Amino acid sequence: MKKYEQIFKFIEQDILNEKYQVNDYLPSEHELVQTYKVSRDTIRKSLDLLQKAGLIQKLKGQGSKVTKQEQIDFPVSNLTSYQELVQQHGINSKTNVIQLEKITVDKKLSNLTGFPEYRLVWRIVRQRVVDDVASVLDIDYLDKSLVPSMTREIAEQSIYAYLEGKLGLHIAYAQKEITIDPATNRDKILMDIENDQHVVSVKSKVYLTDGQQFQFTDSRHKLEKFRFIDFAKRQKR
């Protein structure tokens, strides 16, 4: 085991044993260099591992802050909105609407979303900040013929509450695909993924009870922040 990996293990145990508690700051890089008698580069590699493990968040000009350790259970089978998940789990979260625009579906976007070419859709890009960490990037496409109007205020709150409560749409089911995707430049800019090269992508085509597709979503997550769960039942033969 390399020296920076050993130091990572030492500090990890200190965090798990609550020597350093949530929202505490670790000693400075200089202090850690003195404590472990290693180079600053070694300490930085150790801190990078701690951040990738979700144990700390490195804040520019402030230091390394210990973060909450639990993962958030994200139900794969259920058609649960993000805001419903926040309420169910009491998550400390904020939504930032990065982009809201009307676009026409081209061939490439049609292949991705399932919407036919030339269909007019809303594209909404939302950043989800969990415990002060940008952890999710949601990219939504909504059929404008079914959702005639959309505002930033609605997108900041709950789109599903608006669709069901105000527009009277009956959301029925979704076809989901979960993949580990290379992080895009947009992911790196809008999510706190540091040196991670991949994100978890949950792509969903969502339908109404009459079988019409009204939404496509690419929900992109930090690797260590969410745990995806499912309930599997064996079918009788």
N, C-alpha and C positions, 0 to 999 in steps of 0.2 A: 504494500500500500504506500502510495506517495505521501510526502509530508503534508501537502495541502489537504489530502483526503483524510489524513489522521486528525488534523486540526478541525476539519469539518465535523468529524465524528465527536470530538471533544465538545465543541460548541453546541452541536445538536443535542447531546445528552444534557448539557446545562439548560437548554431551552425546555426540553421535555421534562426535566426534573424541576422546572420552574425557578431555577436560579435567576434566569431572565424571564420575566413574565410578559404577557401580551401588552404591547404599547411601550415596553421598556426599550431603551437603546443599548445596543452592544457597546463595549469599549471602543474607542476610536481605533483606526488602523494603526496608528503609532503605538498606542497602548498594547494592542494585540501583537505587534512586532516585538515589543519588549517582553511580553509575557511568554511567547512561544519561541523566542530567539530565532526568528526566521526573517526572510526578506519581505518587503511590502508586497511584491508580486505574488508570493506564496499566500499571504493573507487575503489578497484580492481574489485569488482563485478559490480559496475556501469560502469566502463570502458569496461568490457567484454560485457555488454549489448550494449554499444555504438558501439563496434566493430561488434557485430552480426547484428546490424541495418545498417551497412555499413557507419556509420558516421565518424569513425576514423580508423586508422591503427596503431596498437601498434608496434613500432620499437625498437628492443632490443638495449639498451644503448643510445637511443635518446629521447624516450617519445611517446606521443600519437599525431599522425598527423591527422588533419582534411582532409577527402578525398572528392572527387566529389560525389554529392548526386544522380545524375541522373542514371537511369537504362538504359541499352542498349536494344533496341527492336530487338529481334531475330525472324525473320519471319519463322513460322513453315511450312507453305504451300509451300513457294518458296524453290527451290533447290539452295541455295546461299552458296558459299564457305566462309570460315572465312575471307580470305583476301579481298574478295569482300565486306563483311560486314564492315571491317576495313576502306576501302576506302570510302564507302558510308557515314559512320558516322564520319569520321575523328578521329577514335579511336587511342589513344596513346598505341600502342601494340607492343610486341616483341614475336617472336616464338623461343623456344628452343627445338631442336630435342634431346630427351632423349634416344631414342632407334630406331635403324633401322636394321632389320634382316630378313632373309628368313627362314620360318618355314613351316612344313608340317601339314596340318589340321588333327587333331585327331577327335574322335567321339564327345568329349565334345565341342570342338571349332566349329565343324560342326553344332551342335545343336544351338549354339549361333549365328554364322555368316550366316548360310545358304549355305556356300560353302560345296561341297562334301568332304568326307574323302579322305585323301592322296593328295588333291590339294596343290600345292606349292603357297604360298602367301607371300607378304611383310607384315611385322608388323611394324608399325611406331607409336611411342609414342611421342607426342608433347605437351609441356607446353606453354600455352598462358598467357603472362604477360600483364595485362591491368592496366595502371596508376600505374605501379610498384607493382601490386598485382597479384600473380599467381592465376588466376581466372578460367581457363579452362584447362582440360586435355583431349586431343583428342587421342583416340586409334584407328588407322586405319588398316584395312586389305585389301590389293589389290591383285587381281588375277594376278599371275606372267605371266601366258600365254598371258594376255592382256596388261600387263605392264612389259615388259622384263627387264627394268633397272630402278633403283631408286637411288638417291643420297641425302645426307644431304642438299646440296644446294637447290635442288628442293623442298624438304620437308620444308625447312625454308621459302621459298617463297610461291608459290601456286601450289599445285599438280594438281588442275583442269586446270590451265593455261597450264601446261606441257602436260596433257593428251589430251586436246582439240587442243592446238596450235602446239605441236610437234608430238604427236602420231596420231592425227586426229581422236580420239574417239568422238562419238556423245553421250553425256550424256543426258538421257531422263527424268527419274523419280526416285522417292525414296519411299520406304515404311518406315514410321517413327513410333517409339514408345517412348513416353515420360513418365518417371517414376521418383519417388522420391526414391533413393536407399540409403542404408546404406553406409557411407563413408568407403572405404577400406584403408588398411595401405598405399597403393600407393597414394591414394587421399591425405591422411594426410601428406605424405612426400613431394609431388610435388605440392600441392595447399595450399594457405594460408586460410585454413578453420578453424584454431584455434580449438575451442571446438565444432564446429558443428558436428553433428553425421550423417548428410545426405547431399547428393548432388542431383542436377537435372541431370538425364541421358537422353540424346536423342540418341536412337539407330536407325541407318538408314541402310537399305539395298538399294544400289543404282544400277540402271540398265542402260544399253545402249539402243539405239532405237530398236535394234534387239532382245531385251528382255534378253540379257545376264547380269547376275549380275557380276559386276567388283569390288565392294567395300562393305565392312561393316565397319561402324564407331560407336564407343561408345564415344559420346562427353559429358564430365562430367563437370558441372558448379557449381560455388558457388551459394548458394541459392538466395542471394540478389542482385547479380550483373546483371543478365539478366532478361528481361521480355519477355515471349514468346507470340507472337501475331499470330492471324489467321484471315482470311477473310472468313466468312461463307455466302453462298448464298442459299436461299430456292429454292428447286426444284419444278417446277410446276407439279401438279398432273394431 
